[in-house]
Amino acid sequence: MEKKPARVRIVDAAHELMLGIGLARATTKEIAKAAGCSEGALYKYFRSKEELFVTVLGERMPKLGPLLGDLEPGEGDLERNLTEVARQAVLFYQQTFPVLASLYAEPRLKRRHDEAMREMGTGPHRPIEGLDTYLRAEQRAGRVRADADTYAAASLLLGACSQRAFAYEAGGAPLPLDDFASSLARTLLGGIS
């Protein structure tokens, strides 16, 4: 059996460790060990643990960012488009929440992580900005009310998806994902279209 390339092994190991023990506790040393390489080899491919985390998000987690970038304003059914955004957002947040939760227990590490995300031009605000951009384009196309606050609408939709991912286990049996996404999109559109 052929051994995977080092970069692939590193991203796989980071993904598994980050899901298993959280971002704060997944050290580059442990990631390298799990990948079967040296810590120096890890730094050959990634400048920092934060860059590796962003790579894991982009390559191993559900694709929220690309979906937002692929939406064509004025095309397709707006409710169906927002339903798919909500569905993918729930899946994305369900997988990323356990990874990021450990950061909130260590404020100094959280600040360092936030600073690194800003330097790389990424972070949790990016999906909101992407959905806001799409909704503003739909507003110009006449499918969203002219007086609707598109940033607030984007924040409401993605915030509800994040909350569902965060509280899913504690809340008992919520609506199935497809029903939740559809109901959320329909309710949001009731206020903005």
Stockholm file with secondary structure:
# STOCKHOLM 1.0

chainA/1-193         MEKKPARVRIVDAAHELMLGIGLARATTKEIAKAAGCSEGALYKYFRSKEELFVTVLGERMPKLGPLLGDLEPGEGDLERNLTEVARQAVLFYQQTFPVLASLYAEPRLKRRHDEAMREMGTGPHRPIEGLDTYLRAEQRAGRVRADADTYAAASLLLGACSQRAFAYEAGGAPLPLDDFASSLARTLLGGIS
#=GR chainA/1-193 SS CCCCCHHHHHHHHHHHHHHHHCTTTCCHHHHHHHHTSCHHHHHHHCSSHHHHHHHHHHHHSCCSHHHHHHCCTTSSCHHHHHHHHHHHHHHHHHHHHHHHHGGGGCHHHHHHHHHHHHHHTCSTHHHHHHHHHHHHHHHHTTSSCTTCCHHHHHHHHHHHHHHHHHHTTTTCSCCCHHHHHHHHHHHHHHHHC
#=GC SS_cons         CCCCCHHHHHHHHHHHHHHHHCTTTCCHHHHHHHHTSCHHHHHHHCSSHHHHHHHHHHHHSCCSHHHHHHCCTTSSCHHHHHHHHHHHHHHHHHHHHHHHHGGGGCHHHHHHHHHHHHHHTCSTHHHHHHHHHHHHHHHHTTSSCTTCCHHHHHHHHHHHHHHHHHHTTTTCSCCCHHHHHHHHHHHHHHHHC
//
